[in-house]
Amino acid sequence: MTPLLILGVGRMGGAMIEGWRRAGTFVPSEIFIRDPNPGEADIHGMRLNPPDGELGACRTVLLAVKPQVWREAAAQVSPHLSPDAVIVSIAAGVASADIAAAFGGLRVARVMPTTAVAINQGTASVCAADPQARARAHALFDPLGRVVEIADEDLMHAATAVSGSGPAYLYAFTEALEAAAVAQGLGPDAAATLARSTLTGAAALMASGDTPPADLRRQVTSPGGTTQAALEVLLGQGGLEALLDKAVAAAVARSRELG
């Protein structure tokens, strides 16, 4: 599957490189990068912006540019790729058929990862009709965390809205919880420590077993207690469930627009 050509090394591309480095998935010389400004990613030992004539050696191409510029990136490299190359795209909302057409009919897998791939605790939704493309996507993302296969490509919009965008929901919730703590008189440092460590600890506990979140919630909710008082606000009419339903629907709609 190597050499691997990465088109675009922004935040997600850099996170994947860090995860592969931690897992020992590749040696740096096996990775080619096309990006005029690779930013803060640690690409030591990798081939940065190799000439067009060397791209034919690449067996896997990771399309990691912004969805708005993916066609431009494809047009620059497509004429130079081998017919055996496989495209793995993390461009949100961009359909496999469009990617395949832009890359001259090459096999395509679509993936929506999370930035926790940098610490090998990411989540990646994979969709590919072609078995070899699916296997290639697994080879790239299995070392980086959990992989979920999506059979219907149309559901990749939902996977993007739930998982790809999901970390931002958690960060926004943490930010709001810190602000609420400060509003009740806690200092900023104490509020930050309490909110962040509580949420990461709860997430770790949830990840440690198979107990459904609803059961975990009930375990820490005493009848008539403080948690119940708070949950009556969070889960009441127009509360968290309704807000998340609207948020995910908005993300799905935007994913469709990007495609």
Order of alpha helices (4+ residues) and beta strands (2+ residues): beta-alpha-beta-beta-beta-alpha-beta-alpha-beta-beta-alpha-beta-alpha-alpha-alpha-alpha-alpha-alpha
